[in-house]
Amino acid sequence: MSILLEAAGDAAIWSSGRGTLAVVFGLLAAAAAFNNPLWKEPETAKIAATAAQITVKDASACAWFGCMDVNAFSLYQTKVRGVDSTGREVEVTICRTAFSSDNQVIQRKKVTDQGMKKHERSVTHVRVVNGTAVLN
């Protein structure tokens, strides 16, 4: 056993550098916090998606880092699968900050323009208060 520990002594995690192990534990704690399944709101997401003309099929998944390009401070990030007004299957992300009733419904789609594939994003702002939604 001591031979294995001595061999591992050269690894960066076991180095005698200041705070190396604390940094590793800090990174693990941050990763665990970002993977918190409580940071989704399926009921509010369904109301917001319905207001944005999406028929919801599933709103049970969390959209990890799904709101970074629109609102980096979104605490609640819910992935919604459904059908849009044209009958096409869509996957949208509903973003909301902690102390606000404003939701962003983000729909990303791949389009081809003159042979070039590109991504388009549309954002619909929906305010959900007491179970009712109003488009902003």
Secondary structure, DSSP 8 states (H G I E B T S, - for coil): -HHHHHHHTTSGGGSSSTTHHHHHHHHHHHHHHHT-TTS--HHHHHHHHHHTT-EEEEEEEE-TTTTTTT-TT--EEEEEEEE-TTS-EEEEEEEE-TT--EEEEEEEEEEEETTEEEEEEEEEEEEEETTEEEE-
